Structures are given as C-alpha cells and as structure tokens.
C-alpha cells in the first residue's frame, strides 16, 4: 500500500468537520512548495545579474574573509 493510499484510508475515517482542516493543510503544503520553487528559481536567475558585483578586482580583498 502506498503512502497516498494510506492517507486516503485515514481521511475516509475522519468526520466531515475535520476534512476542512486536512484541506487547509494540503493547501499550505502546496503554497510552501511553490514558494520554495520560486525562491530557488529567482536565486538562480539573479546569479548572473550579480556576478559582476560579486566577482570583481576591487572587492577581491573581501573574498578571503
């Protein structure tokens, strides 16, 4: 039995009043995952823009800190 099947089985046991909480938690997890993906993507996209700022002769002295 997969984890998804086990979760479905447990959800089937819950009263309707608790299903709203389960739904809210699932939506929370989805939003959290989307934020993490967005954060990683924006970091990757900004690396090229900041490359000249981070890697230059004038600031090379700070690289050893």
mmCIF file of the N, C-alpha and C atoms, coordinates in Angstrom:
data_MODEL
# 
_entry.id   MODEL 
# 
loop_
_atom_site.group_PDB 
_atom_site.id 
_atom_site.type_symbol 
_atom_site.label_atom_id 
_atom_site.label_alt_id 
_atom_site.label_comp_id 
_atom_site.label_asym_id 
_atom_site.label_entity_id 
_atom_site.label_seq_id 
_atom_site.pdbx_PDB_ins_code 
_atom_site.Cartn_x 
_atom_site.Cartn_y 
_atom_site.Cartn_z 
_atom_site.occupancy 
_atom_site.B_iso_or_equiv 
_atom_site.pdbx_formal_charge 
_atom_site.auth_seq_id 
_atom_site.auth_comp_id 
_atom_site.auth_asym_id 
_atom_site.auth_atom_id 
_atom_site.pdbx_PDB_model_num 
ATOM 1   N N  . UNK A 1 1  ? 0.847   -1.174 0.000   1.00 0.00 ? 1  UNK A N  1 
ATOM 2   C CA . UNK A 1 1  ? 0.000   0.000  0.000   1.00 0.00 ? 1  UNK A CA 1 
ATOM 3   C C  . UNK A 1 1  ? 0.896   1.243  0.000   1.00 0.00 ? 1  UNK A C  1 
ATOM 4   N N  . UNK A 1 2  ? 0.636   2.153  -0.902  1.00 0.00 ? 2  UNK A N  1 
ATOM 5   C CA . UNK A 1 2  ? 1.440   3.377  -0.992  1.00 0.00 ? 2  UNK A CA 1 
ATOM 6   C C  . UNK A 1 2  ? 1.052   4.361  0.112   1.00 0.00 ? 2  UNK A C  1 
ATOM 7   N N  . UNK A 1 3  ? 1.896   5.326  0.322   1.00 0.00 ? 3  UNK A N  1 
ATOM 8   C CA . UNK A 1 3  ? 1.622   6.352  1.324   1.00 0.00 ? 3  UNK A CA 1 
ATOM 9   C C  . UNK A 1 3  ? 0.342   7.103  0.955   1.00 0.00 ? 3  UNK A C  1 
ATOM 10  N N  . UNK A 1 4  ? 0.172   7.365  -0.327  1.00 0.00 ? 4  UNK A N  1 
ATOM 11  C CA . UNK A 1 4  ? -1.033  8.068  -0.779  1.00 0.00 ? 4  UNK A CA 1 
ATOM 12  C C  . UNK A 1 4  ? -2.278  7.258  -0.423  1.00 0.00 ? 4  UNK A C  1 
ATOM 13  N N  . UNK A 1 5  ? -2.231  5.962  -0.620  1.00 0.00 ? 5  UNK A N  1 
ATOM 14  C CA . UNK A 1 5  ? -3.365  5.103  -0.276  1.00 0.00 ? 5  UNK A CA 1 
ATOM 15  C C  . UNK A 1 5  ? -3.619  5.094  1.226   1.00 0.00 ? 5  UNK A C  1 
ATOM 16  N N  . UNK A 1 6  ? -2.546  5.081  2.008   1.00 0.00 ? 6  UNK A N  1 
ATOM 17  C CA . UNK A 1 6  ? -2.702  5.100  3.469   1.00 0.00 ? 6  UNK A CA 1 
ATOM 18  C C  . UNK A 1 6  ? -3.338  6.404  3.928   1.00 0.00 ? 6  UNK A C  1 
ATOM 19  N N  . UNK A 1 7  ? -2.925  7.505  3.316   1.00 0.00 ? 7  UNK A N  1 
ATOM 20  C CA . UNK A 1 7  ? -3.508  8.801  3.669   1.00 0.00 ? 7  UNK A CA 1 
ATOM 21  C C  . UNK A 1 7  ? -4.989  8.838  3.313   1.00 0.00 ? 7  UNK A C  1 
ATOM 22  N N  . UNK A 1 8  ? -5.310  8.360  2.132   1.00 0.00 ? 8  UNK A N  1 
ATOM 23  C CA . UNK A 1 8  ? -6.713  8.320  1.714   1.00 0.00 ? 8  UNK A CA 1 
ATOM 24  C C  . UNK A 1 8  ? -7.548  7.489  2.683   1.00 0.00 ? 8  UNK A C  1 
ATOM 25  N N  . UNK A 1 9  ? -7.001  6.363  3.122   1.00 0.00 ? 9  UNK A N  1 
ATOM 26  C CA . UNK A 1 9  ? -7.708  5.491  4.061   1.00 0.00 ? 9  UNK A CA 1 
ATOM 27  C C  . UNK A 1 9  ? -7.977  6.215  5.383   1.00 0.00 ? 9  UNK A C  1 
ATOM 28  N N  . UNK A 1 10 ? -6.980  6.949  5.858   1.00 0.00 ? 10 UNK A N  1 
ATOM 29  C CA . UNK A 1 10 ? -7.143  7.689  7.106   1.00 0.00 ? 10 UNK A CA 1 
ATOM 30  C C  . UNK A 1 10 ? -8.140  8.842  6.937   1.00 0.00 ? 10 UNK A C  1 
ATOM 31  N N  . UNK A 1 11 ? -8.095  9.505  5.797   1.00 0.00 ? 11 UNK A N  1 
ATOM 32  C CA . UNK A 1 11 ? -9.028  10.600 5.533   1.00 0.00 ? 11 UNK A CA 1 
ATOM 33  C C  . UNK A 1 11 ? -10.463 10.097 5.517   1.00 0.00 ? 11 UNK A C  1 
ATOM 34  N N  . UNK A 1 12 ? -10.655 8.934  4.970   1.00 0.00 ? 12 UNK A N  1 
ATOM 35  C CA . UNK A 1 12 ? -12.004 8.357  4.924   1.00 0.00 ? 12 UNK A CA 1 
ATOM 36  C C  . UNK A 1 12 ? -12.587 8.121  6.325   1.00 0.00 ? 12 UNK A C  1 
ATOM 37  N N  . UNK A 1 13 ? -11.742 7.987  7.312   1.00 0.00 ? 13 UNK A N  1 
ATOM 38  C CA . UNK A 1 13 ? -12.194 7.758  8.678   1.00 0.00 ? 13 UNK A CA 1 
ATOM 39  C C  . UNK A 1 13 ? -12.603 9.052  9.395   1.00 0.00 ? 13 UNK A C  1 
ATOM 40  N N  . UNK A 1 14 ? -12.153 10.178 8.868   1.00 0.00 ? 14 UNK A N  1 
ATOM 41  C CA . UNK A 1 14 ? -12.395 11.454 9.551   1.00 0.00 ? 14 UNK A CA 1 
ATOM 42  C C  . UNK A 1 14 ? -13.820 11.947 9.351   1.00 0.00 ? 14 UNK A C  1 
ATOM 43  N N  . UNK A 1 15 ? -14.324 12.637 10.360  1.00 0.00 ? 15 UNK A N  1 
ATOM 44  C CA . UNK A 1 15 ? -15.640 13.277 10.186  1.00 0.00 ? 15 UNK A CA 1 
ATOM 45  C C  . UNK A 1 15 ? -15.497 14.473 9.238   1.00 0.00 ? 15 UNK A C  1 
ATOM 46  N N  . UNK A 1 16 ? -16.581 14.838 8.612   1.00 0.00 ? 16 UNK A N  1 
ATOM 47  C CA . UNK A 1 16 ? -16.562 15.944 7.647   1.00 0.00 ? 16 UNK A CA 1 
ATOM 48  C C  . UNK A 1 16 ? -16.003 17.232 8.246   1.00 0.00 ? 16 UNK A C  1 
ATOM 49  N N  . UNK A 1 17 ? -16.244 17.456 9.501   1.00 0.00 ? 17 UNK A N  1 
ATOM 50  C CA . UNK A 1 17 ? -15.777 18.683 10.144  1.00 0.00 ? 17 UNK A CA 1 
ATOM 51  C C  . UNK A 1 17 ? -14.247 18.788 10.158  1.00 0.00 ? 17 UNK A C  1 
ATOM 52  N N  . UNK A 1 18 ? -13.576 17.664 10.141  1.00 0.00 ? 18 UNK A N  1 
ATOM 53  C CA . UNK A 1 18 ? -12.108 17.666 10.154  1.00 0.00 ? 18 UNK A CA 1 
ATOM 54  C C  . UNK A 1 18 ? -11.513 17.752 8.745   1.00 0.00 ? 18 UNK A C  1 
ATOM 55  N N  . UNK A 1 19 ? -12.309 17.480 7.735   1.00 0.00 ? 19 UNK A N  1 
ATOM 56  C CA . UNK A 1 19 ? -11.798 17.491 6.361   1.00 0.00 ? 19 UNK A CA 1 
ATOM 57  C C  . UNK A 1 19 ? -11.372 18.887 5.927   1.00 0.00 ? 19 UNK A C  1 
ATOM 58  N N  . UNK A 1 20 ? -12.011 19.903 6.472   1.00 0.00 ? 20 UNK A N  1 
ATOM 59  C CA . UNK A 1 20 ? -11.624 21.276 6.160   1.00 0.00 ? 20 UNK A CA 1 
ATOM 60  C C  . UNK A 1 20 ? -10.195 21.536 6.640   1.00 0.00 ? 20 UNK A C  1 
ATOM 61  N N  . UNK A 1 21 ? -9.871  21.034 7.804   1.00 0.00 ? 21 UNK A N  1 
ATOM 62  C CA . UNK A 1 21 ? -8.520  21.196 8.332   1.00 0.00 ? 21 UNK A CA 1 
ATOM 63  C C  . UNK A 1 21 ? -7.500  20.457 7.473   1.00 0.00 ? 21 UNK A C  1 
ATOM 64  N N  . UNK A 1 22 ? -7.855  19.268 7.047   1.00 0.00 ? 22 UNK A N  1 
ATOM 65  C CA . UNK A 1 22 ? -6.961  18.498 6.172   1.00 0.00 ? 22 UNK A CA 1 
ATOM 66  C C  . UNK A 1 22 ? -6.742  19.253 4.866   1.00 0.00 ? 22 UNK A C  1 
ATOM 67  N N  . UNK A 1 23 ? -7.819  19.764 4.305   1.00 0.00 ? 23 UNK A N  1 
ATOM 68  C CA . UNK A 1 23 ? -7.731  20.520 3.062   1.00 0.00 ? 23 UNK A CA 1 
ATOM 69  C C  . UNK A 1 23 ? -6.839  21.753 3.237   1.00 0.00 ? 23 UNK A C  1 
ATOM 70  N N  . UNK A 1 24 ? -7.047  22.478 4.326   1.00 0.00 ? 24 UNK A N  1 
ATOM 71  C CA . UNK A 1 24 ? -6.226  23.660 4.603   1.00 0.00 ? 24 UNK A CA 1 
ATOM 72  C C  . UNK A 1 24 ? -4.744  23.300 4.710   1.00 0.00 ? 24 UNK A C  1 
ATOM 73  N N  . UNK A 1 25 ? -4.454  22.184 5.349   1.00 0.00 ? 25 UNK A N  1 
ATOM 74  C CA . UNK A 1 25 ? -3.064  21.759 5.495   1.00 0.00 ? 25 UNK A CA 1 
ATOM 75  C C  . UNK A 1 25 ? -2.458  21.379 4.151   1.00 0.00 ? 25 UNK A C  1 
ATOM 76  N N  . UNK A 1 26 ? -3.215  20.695 3.327   1.00 0.00 ? 26 UNK A N  1 
ATOM 77  C CA . UNK A 1 26 ? -2.734  20.320 1.996   1.00 0.00 ? 26 UNK A CA 1 
ATOM 78  C C  . UNK A 1 26 ? -2.442  21.578 1.175   1.00 0.00 ? 26 UNK A C  1 
ATOM 79  N N  . UNK A 1 27 ? -3.331  22.561 1.250   1.00 0.00 ? 27 UNK A N  1 
ATOM 80  C CA . UNK A 1 27 ? -3.113  23.815 0.526   1.00 0.00 ? 27 UNK A CA 1 
ATOM 81  C C  . UNK A 1 27 ? -1.878  24.535 1.058   1.00 0.00 ? 27 UNK A C  1 
ATOM 82  N N  . UNK A 1 28 ? -1.688  24.505 2.375   1.00 0.00 ? 28 UNK A N  1 
ATOM 83  C CA . UNK A 1 28 ? -0.496  25.098 2.981   1.00 0.00 ? 28 UNK A CA 1 
ATOM 84  C C  . UNK A 1 28 ? 0.768   24.451 2.419   1.00 0.00 ? 28 UNK A C  1 
ATOM 85  N N  . UNK A 1 29 ? 0.782   23.129 2.338   1.00 0.00 ? 29 UNK A N  1 
ATOM 86  C CA . UNK A 1 29 ? 1.946   22.428 1.806   1.00 0.00 ? 29 UNK A CA 1 
ATOM 87  C C  . UNK A 1 29 ? 2.201   22.788 0.347   1.00 0.00 ? 29 UNK A C  1 
ATOM 88  N N  . UNK A 1 30 ? 1.134   22.934 -0.429  1.00 0.00 ? 30 UNK A N  1 
ATOM 89  C CA . UNK A 1 30 ? 1.285   23.318 -1.832  1.00 0.00 ? 30 UNK A CA 1 
ATOM 90  C C  . UNK A 1 30 ? 1.896   24.716 -1.952  1.00 0.00 ? 30 UNK A C  1 
ATOM 91  N N  . UNK A 1 31 ? 1.401   25.649 -1.156  1.00 0.00 ? 31 UNK A N  1 
ATOM 92  C CA . UNK A 1 31 ? 1.916   27.016 -1.195  1.00 0.00 ? 31 UNK A CA 1 
ATOM 93  C C  . UNK A 1 31 ? 3.378   27.040 -0.752  1.00 0.00 ? 31 UNK A C  1 
ATOM 94  N N  . UNK A 1 32 ? 3.695   26.289 0.267   1.00 0.00 ? 32 UNK A N  1 
ATOM 95  C CA . UNK A 1 32 ? 5.076   26.216 0.755   1.00 0.00 ? 32 UNK A CA 1 
ATOM 96  C C  . UNK A 1 32 ? 5.997   25.692 -0.341  1.00 0.00 ? 32 UNK A C  1 
ATOM 97  N N  . UNK A 1 33 ? 5.566   24.658 -1.039  1.00 0.00 ? 33 UNK A N  1 
ATOM 98  C CA . UNK A 1 33 ? 6.366   24.092 -2.121  1.00 0.00 ? 33 UNK A CA 1 
ATOM 99  C C  . UNK A 1 33 ? 6.542   25.105 -3.260  1.00 0.00 ? 33 UNK A C  1 
ATOM 100 N N  . UNK A 1 34 ? 5.476   25.803 -3.600  1.00 0.00 ? 34 UNK A N  1 
ATOM 101 C CA . UNK A 1 34 ? 5.549   26.817 -4.655  1.00 0.00 ? 34 UNK A CA 1 
ATOM 102 C C  . UNK A 1 34 ? 6.517   27.932 -4.274  1.00 0.00 ? 34 UNK A C  1 
ATOM 103 N N  . UNK A 1 35 ? 6.486   28.349 -3.018  1.00 0.00 ? 35 UNK A N  1 
ATOM 104 C CA . UNK A 1 35 ? 7.400   29.398 -2.556  1.00 0.00 ? 35 UNK A CA 1 
ATOM 105 C C  . UNK A 1 35 ? 8.850   28.935 -2.637  1.00 0.00 ? 35 UNK A C  1 
ATOM 106 N N  . UNK A 1 36 ? 9.096   27.692 -2.249  1.00 0.00 ? 36 UNK A N  1 
ATOM 107 C CA . UNK A 1 36 ? 10.459  27.167 -2.306  1.00 0.00 ? 36 UNK A CA 1 
ATOM 108 C C  . UNK A 1 36 ? 10.952  27.104 -3.746  1.00 0.00 ? 36 UNK A C  1 
ATOM 109 N N  . UNK A 1 37 ? 10.095  26.681 -4.664  1.00 0.00 ? 37 UNK A N  1 
ATOM 110 C CA . UNK A 1 37 ? 10.466  26.632 -6.080  1.00 0.00 ? 37 UNK A CA 1 
ATOM 111 C C  . UNK A 1 37 ? 10.729  28.043 -6.604  1.00 0.00 ? 37 UNK A C  1 
ATOM 112 N N  . UNK A 1 38 ? 9.858   28.981 -6.259  1.00 0.00 ? 38 UNK A N  1 
ATOM 113 C CA . UNK A 1 38 ? 10.023  30.366 -6.693  1.00 0.00 ? 38 UNK A CA 1 
ATOM 114 C C  . UNK A 1 38 ? 11.311  30.959 -6.147  1.00 0.00 ? 38 UNK A C  1 
ATOM 115 N N  . UNK A 1 39 ? 11.605  30.682 -4.893  1.00 0.00 ? 39 UNK A N  1 
ATOM 116 C CA . UNK A 1 39 ? 12.818  31.206 -4.274  1.00 0.00 ? 39 UNK A CA 1 
ATOM 117 C C  . UNK A 1 39 ? 14.060  30.660 -4.967  1.00 0.00 ? 39 UNK A C  1 
ATOM 118 N N  . UNK A 1 40 ? 14.105  29.360 -5.206  1.00 0.00 ? 40 UNK A N  1 
ATOM 119 C CA . UNK A 1 40 ? 15.264  28.751 -5.877  1.00 0.00 ? 40 UNK A CA 1 
ATOM 120 C C  . UNK A 1 40 ? 15.411  29.275 -7.299  1.00 0.00 ? 40 UNK A C  1 
ATOM 121 N N  . UNK A 1 41 ? 14.298  29.438 -7.994  1.00 0.00 ? 41 UNK A N  1 
ATOM 122 C CA . UNK A 1 41 ? 14.333  29.943 -9.362  1.00 0.00 ? 41 UNK A CA 1 
ATOM 123 C C  . UNK A 1 41 ? 14.824  31.380 -9.403  1.00 0.00 ? 41 UNK A C  1 
ATOM 124 N N  . UNK A 1 42 ? 14.310  32.218 -8.513  1.00 0.00 ? 42 UNK A N  1 
ATOM 125 C CA . UNK A 1 42 ? 14.734  33.619 -8.508  1.00 0.00 ? 42 UNK A CA 1 
ATOM 126 C C  . UNK A 1 42 ? 16.203  33.754 -8.114  1.00 0.00 ? 42 UNK A C  1 
ATOM 127 N N  . UNK A 1 43 ? 16.676  32.896 -7.222  1.00 0.00 ? 43 UNK A N  1 
ATOM 128 C CA . UNK A 1 43 ? 18.095  32.922 -6.868  1.00 0.00 ? 43 UNK A CA 1 
ATOM 129 C C  . UNK A 1 43 ? 18.949  32.547 -8.066  1.00 0.00 ? 43 UNK A C  1 
ATOM 130 N N  . UNK A 1 44 ? 18.540  31.517 -8.782  1.00 0.00 ? 44 UNK A N  1 
ATOM 131 C CA . UNK A 1 44 ? 19.294  31.083 -9.952  1.00 0.00 ? 44 UNK A CA 1 
ATOM 132 C C  . UNK A 1 44 ? 19.302  32.165 -11.033 1.00 0.00 ? 44 UNK A C  1 
ATOM 133 N N  . UNK A 1 45 ? 18.167  32.827 -11.221 1.00 0.00 ? 45 UNK A N  1 
ATOM 134 C CA . UNK A 1 45 ? 18.085  33.879 -12.237 1.00 0.00 ? 45 UNK A CA 1 
ATOM 135 C C  . UNK A 1 45 ? 18.907  35.109 -11.860 1.00 0.00 ? 45 UNK A C  1 
ATOM 136 N N  . UNK A 1 46 ? 19.001  35.407 -10.586 1.00 0.00 ? 46 UNK A N  1 
ATOM 137 C CA . UNK A 1 46 ? 19.727  36.597 -10.164 1.00 0.00 ? 46 UNK A CA 1 
ATOM 138 C C  . UNK A 1 46 ? 21.238  36.384 -10.103 1.00 0.00 ? 46 UNK A C  1 
ATOM 139 N N  . UNK A 1 47 ? 21.709  35.152 -10.097 1.00 0.00 ? 47 UNK A N  1 
ATOM 140 C CA . UNK A 1 47 ? 23.147  34.893 -10.016 1.00 0.00 ? 47 UNK A CA 1 
ATOM 141 C C  . UNK A 1 47 ? 23.908  35.586 -11.142 1.00 0.00 ? 47 UNK A C  1 
ATOM 142 N N  . UNK A 1 48 ? 23.407  35.497 -12.349 1.00 0.00 ? 48 UNK A N  1 
ATOM 143 C CA . UNK A 1 48 ? 24.072  36.120 -13.493 1.00 0.00 ? 48 UNK A CA 1 
ATOM 144 C C  . UNK A 1 48 ? 24.108  37.640 -13.334 1.00 0.00 ? 48 UNK A C  1 
ATOM 145 N N  . UNK A 1 49 ? 23.037  38.221 -12.846 1.00 0.00 ? 49 UNK A N  1 
ATOM 146 C CA . UNK A 1 49 ? 22.980  39.673 -12.660 1.00 0.00 ? 49 UNK A CA 1 
ATOM 147 C C  . UNK A 1 49 ? 23.988  40.159 -11.621 1.00 0.00 ? 49 UNK A C  1 
ATOM 148 N N  . UNK A 1 50 ? 24.176  39.383 -10.577 1.00 0.00 ? 50 UNK A N  1 
ATOM 149 C CA . UNK A 1 50 ? 25.076  39.782 -9.505  1.00 0.00 ? 50 UNK A CA 1 
ATOM 150 C C  . UNK A 1 50 ? 26.512  39.317 -9.715  1.00 0.00 ? 50 UNK A C  1 
ATOM 151 N N  . UNK A 1 51 ? 26.758  38.574 -10.757 1.00 0.00 ? 51 UNK A N  1 
ATOM 152 C CA . UNK A 1 51 ? 28.093  38.031 -10.998 1.00 0.00 ? 51 UNK A CA 1 
ATOM 153 C C  . UNK A 1 51 ? 29.151  39.136 -11.047 1.00 0.00 ? 51 UNK A C  1 
ATOM 154 N N  . UNK A 1 52 ? 28.876  40.213 -11.761 1.00 0.00 ? 52 UNK A N  1 
ATOM 155 C CA . UNK A 1 52 ? 29.842  41.314 -11.860 1.00 0.00 ? 52 UNK A CA 1 
ATOM 156 C C  . UNK A 1 52 ? 30.049  42.020 -10.534 1.00 0.00 ? 52 UNK A C  1 
ATOM 157 N N  . UNK A 1 53 ? 29.015  42.060 -9.724  1.00 0.00 ? 53 UNK A N  1 
ATOM 158 C CA . UNK A 1 53 ? 29.134  42.704 -8.418  1.00 0.00 ? 53 UNK A CA 1 
ATOM 159 C C  . UNK A 1 53 ? 29.941  41.832 -7.460  1.00 0.00 ? 53 UNK A C  1 
ATOM 160 N N  . UNK A 1 54 ? 29.685  40.534 -7.488  1.00 0.00 ? 54 UNK A N  1 
ATOM 161 C CA . UNK A 1 54 ? 30.349  39.618 -6.558  1.00 0.00 ? 54 UNK A CA 1 
ATOM 162 C C  . UNK A 1 54 ? 31.790  39.315 -6.965  1.00 0.00 ? 54 UNK A C  1 
ATOM 163 N N  . UNK A 1 55 ? 32.062  39.331 -8.253  1.00 0.00 ? 55 UNK A N  1 
ATOM 164 C CA . UNK A 1 55 ? 33.358  38.882 -8.747  1.00 0.00 ? 55 UNK A CA 1 
ATOM 165 C C  . UNK A 1 55 ? 34.039  40.022 -9.501  1.00 0.00 ? 55 UNK A C  1 
ATOM 166 N N  . UNK A 1 56 ? 34.750  40.863 -8.751  1.00 0.00 ? 56 UNK A N  1 
ATOM 167 C CA . UNK A 1 56 ? 35.472  41.958 -9.389  1.00 0.00 ? 56 UNK A CA 1 
ATOM 168 C C  . UNK A 1 56 ? 36.775  42.205 -8.646  1.00 0.00 ? 56 UNK A C  1 
ATOM 169 N N  . UNK A 1 57 ? 37.690  42.858 -9.322  1.00 0.00 ? 57 UNK A N  1 
ATOM 170 C CA . UNK A 1 57 ? 39.038  43.100 -8.774  1.00 0.00 ? 57 UNK A CA 1 
ATOM 171 C C  . UNK A 1 57 ? 38.994  43.979 -7.521  1.00 0.00 ? 57 UNK A C  1 
ATOM 172 N N  . UNK A 1 58 ? 38.165  45.002 -7.541  1.00 0.00 ? 58 UNK A N  1 
ATOM 173 C CA . UNK A 1 58 ? 38.120  45.946 -6.414  1.00 0.00 ? 58 UNK A CA 1 
ATOM 174 C C  . UNK A 1 58 ? 37.726  45.286 -5.103  1.00 0.00 ? 58 UNK A C  1 
ATOM 175 N N  . UNK A 1 59 ? 36.860  44.322 -5.191  1.00 0.00 ? 59 UNK A N  1 
ATOM 176 C CA . UNK A 1 59 ? 36.362  43.674 -3.971  1.00 0.00 ? 59 UNK A CA 1 
ATOM 177 C C  . UNK A 1 59 ? 37.044  42.324 -3.702  1.00 0.00 ? 59 UNK A C  1 
ATOM 178 N N  . UNK A 1 60 ? 38.089  42.015 -4.417  1.00 0.00 ? 60 UNK A N  1 
ATOM 179 C CA . UNK A 1 60 ? 38.757  40.727 -4.250  1.00 0.00 ? 60 UNK A CA 1 
ATOM 180 C C  . UNK A 1 60 ? 39.295  40.539 -2.835  1.00 0.00 ? 60 UNK A C  1 
ATOM 181 N N  . UNK A 1 61 ? 39.657  41.633 -2.186  1.00 0.00 ? 61 UNK A N  1 
ATOM 182 C CA . UNK A 1 61 ? 40.172  41.550 -0.825  1.00 0.00 ? 61 UNK A CA 1 
ATOM 183 C C  . UNK A 1 61 ? 39.136  40.935 0.123   1.00 0.00 ? 61 UNK A C  1 
ATOM 184 N N  . UNK A 1 62 ? 37.861  41.137 -0.158  1.00 0.00 ? 62 UNK A N  1 
ATOM 185 C CA . UNK A 1 62 ? 36.795  40.599 0.702   1.00 0.00 ? 62 UNK A CA 1 
ATOM 186 C C  . UNK A 1 62 ? 36.552  39.103 0.489   1.00 0.00 ? 62 UNK A C  1 
ATOM 187 N N  . UNK A 1 63 ? 37.067  38.553 -0.602  1.00 0.00 ? 63 UNK A N  1 
ATOM 188 C CA . UNK A 1 63 ? 36.872  37.126 -0.893  1.00 0.00 ? 63 UNK A CA 1 
ATOM 189 C C  . UNK A 1 63 ? 37.543  36.231 0.139   1.00 0.00 ? 63 UNK A C  1 
ATOM 190 N N  . UNK A 1 64 ? 38.581  36.726 0.771   1.00 0.00 ? 64 UNK A N  1 
ATOM 191 C CA . UNK A 1 64 ? 39.303  35.903 1.754   1.00 0.00 ? 64 UNK A CA 1 
ATOM 192 C C  . UNK A 1 64 ? 38.699  35.977 3.152   1.00 0.00 ? 64 UNK A C  1 
ATOM 193 N N  . UNK A 1 65 ? 37.709  36.812 3.329   1.00 0.00 ? 65 UNK A N  1 
ATOM 194 C CA . UNK A 1 65 ? 37.093  36.967 4.654   1.00 0.00 ? 65 UNK A CA 1 
ATOM 195 C C  . UNK A 1 65 ? 36.127  35.835 4.896   1.00 0.00 ? 65 UNK A C  1 
# 
